Amino acid sequence: MCSSDLWIVEADLAEVPAVGVERVRDRVLDSLGVMFAGMAVSTGRILADWVRTQGGTPEATVVASGFKTTATFATLLNAALWWLNSGSA
């Protein structure tokens, strides 16, 4: 394990500065909001429909969709939903 991996594994939330916790919380909430917005556009819905038709073991949640799919497809779709509205598209 490299030193950054070890730091993450051994990190104690009590030792993280409050401003750090606040910034991470804000980024997570922002990312979730952007993913929900991605499902509101036609491209997001088309991608979600395609992923749903692929089937697979329901092991991971697709944000704002009401279904689970494989971890691979959920990662693909959640990242695409984020990308659609993050300013990267």
C-alpha positions as CSV (number, residue, x, y, z in Angstrom):
1,M,0.0,0.0,0.0
2,C,1.4,3.5,-0.8
3,S,1.3,6.2,1.8
4,S,-1.8,7.9,0.5
5,D,-3.7,4.6,0.6
6,L,-2.6,4.1,4.1
7,W,-3.7,7.6,5.1
8,I,-7.1,7.1,3.7
9,V,-7.5,3.7,5.4
10,E,-6.3,5.0,8.7
11,A,-8.1,8.4,8.5
12,D,-10.2,9.4,11.5
13,L,-13.1,11.8,10.8
14,A,-12.4,13.6,14.1
15,E,-9.0,14.6,12.8
16,V,-10.4,16.1,9.5
17,P,-10.8,19.9,9.7
18,A,-14.5,21.0,9.7
19,V,-13.9,23.0,6.5
20,G,-12.7,19.9,4.8
21,V,-15.7,17.9,5.8
22,E,-18.0,20.8,4.7
23,R,-16.3,21.0,1.3
24,V,-16.5,17.3,0.6
25,R,-20.2,17.3,1.7
26,D,-20.9,20.2,-0.7
27,R,-19.1,18.4,-3.6
28,V,-21.0,15.2,-3.0
29,L,-24.4,17.0,-2.8
30,D,-23.5,19.0,-5.9
31,S,-22.5,15.9,-7.8
32,L,-25.8,14.1,-6.8
33,G,-27.8,17.1,-7.9
34,V,-26.1,17.2,-11.3
35,M,-26.8,13.5,-11.8
36,F,-30.5,14.1,-11.0
37,A,-30.5,16.9,-13.6
38,G,-28.8,14.6,-16.1
39,M,-31.8,12.2,-15.8
40,A,-34.1,15.1,-16.7
41,V,-32.6,15.6,-20.2
42,S,-33.4,13.2,-23.1
43,T,-29.8,11.9,-23.4
44,G,-29.9,10.8,-19.8
45,R,-33.2,9.0,-20.2
46,I,-32.0,7.3,-23.4
47,L,-28.9,6.1,-21.7
48,A,-30.9,4.8,-18.7
49,D,-33.3,3.0,-21.0
50,W,-30.4,1.3,-22.8
51,V,-28.7,0.3,-19.5
52,R,-32.0,-1.1,-18.2
53,T,-32.4,-3.3,-21.3
54,Q,-28.9,-4.7,-20.8
55,G,-30.1,-6.6,-17.7
56,G,-27.5,-8.0,-15.3
57,T,-27.3,-8.5,-11.6
58,P,-28.9,-5.6,-9.7
59,E,-25.9,-4.7,-7.5
60,A,-25.6,-0.9,-7.8
61,T,-28.1,2.0,-7.9
62,V,-28.4,4.3,-10.9
63,V,-29.1,7.8,-9.5
64,A,-32.6,9.2,-10.0
65,S,-33.7,6.1,-12.0
66,G,-35.5,3.7,-9.6
67,F,-33.5,0.7,-10.7
68,K,-30.3,-1.1,-10.0
69,T,-27.9,-2.8,-12.5
70,T,-24.4,-4.2,-12.5
71,A,-21.7,-2.0,-10.9
72,T,-20.1,-1.5,-14.3
73,F,-23.3,-0.2,-15.9
74,A,-24.3,1.9,-12.9
75,T,-20.8,3.5,-12.9
76,L,-21.1,4.2,-16.6
77,L,-24.5,5.8,-16.4
78,N,-24.0,7.7,-13.2
79,A,-20.8,9.2,-14.6
80,A,-22.6,10.0,-17.9
81,L,-25.4,11.7,-16.0
82,W,-22.8,13.8,-14.1
83,W,-21.0,14.7,-17.3
84,L,-24.1,15.8,-19.1
85,N,-24.7,18.7,-16.7
86,S,-21.3,19.4,-15.1
87,G,-20.1,21.8,-17.7
88,S,-17.9,19.2,-19.2
89,A,-20.3,18.3,-22.1
